[in-house]
Amino acid sequence: MASLLEGWVRKAFEPVGATRVSWIGSFAGVLGALLLALNMTWSGLGWFAFLASNFAWIIYAVLHRVPSLLVMQLVFTSTSLIGIFRWSV
């Protein structure tokens, strides 16, 4: 199952380039942090930016076979989803 997922991710995202994926992850993470720190009407969108960052870093972790980063981003994805749920309620 893991090799199937890895193969799919490689086929889908390798043409984009791992460097671009990592910059997208970094930019989205910084944007999410700024939005939440501002504590304004649009701050809830920071959780969606964090979620985009999580997905980018998951792709990067799979492409580069970094299991520690993968586990961390899977946990952060769950906290992003909790944040989205709590902000929308």
N, C-alpha and C positions, 0 to 999 in steps of 0.2 A: 504494500500500500504506500509506504513512504517513498519507494523508488518511482512509483507511478506518479505521485504528486510532484516529486522532484523533476521528473521528465516533462510533465505538463508545464510546470513553472519555467523550466529552462527553454522549452519550445516557444512559450508565449512571450517571455520577457527578455531573453538574451539579446534579441535584435535591438531592443531599446538601450541596452547597456546597463551594467550594474552601477556604474558611476552616476548615471542620470537617476536611477532609482534611489540611490543613497542621497543625492541632493534633494530629490522630491521629499523623501522621508525627513530630512533635516529641516527643510523649509516649512513643511506642514507642521512639524513638531514645534518649531519656534512660533509660528503663527498661532497655533493652539494655545501655547503658554501666554502669549501676549493678549489674546482675546480674553482668556479667563482672568488674567491679572488686572485688566482694565475694569472688570466688574460693571459692565454697562448692558444695555438692552441686547446687543448682539453677542454678548460673551458666551452664550450657550453654543454658538457655532464653533467655539474652540474645541468642544468635544468631537465634532465632526472632523476638524483639522487633525486632532490627535488620532482619530480612527484612520484617516488617510495615511498619516505617518506610520501607524502600526502596520498597515497593509504593505507599504513600501519596504519597511524594514524586515517584514516576514519574507517578502520576495528576495531581498538581498541575502538574508540568512540562508534561505534554501539554495540560492545560486552559488553561494560561497561556502556552503556546508559549515555553518557556525551554529551549532545546536544551542549554545548558551544564549545567544541573541534571539534565536527562534523562540525558546521557552519564555524569555523575558517579554518579548513582543506579544506572544499569545496571552500572557497574563495582563499586559497593558491593554490589549484589545478588549478583554472582559471589563476592565475598569473604565475604558472609554464608552463601552455599551451601557454600563451602569450610569455613567455621567449623562449620557444622552437621554436615558430613560428618566432619571431624576430631574433633569432640567426641563423635560417636556411635560412632566406631570404638574 
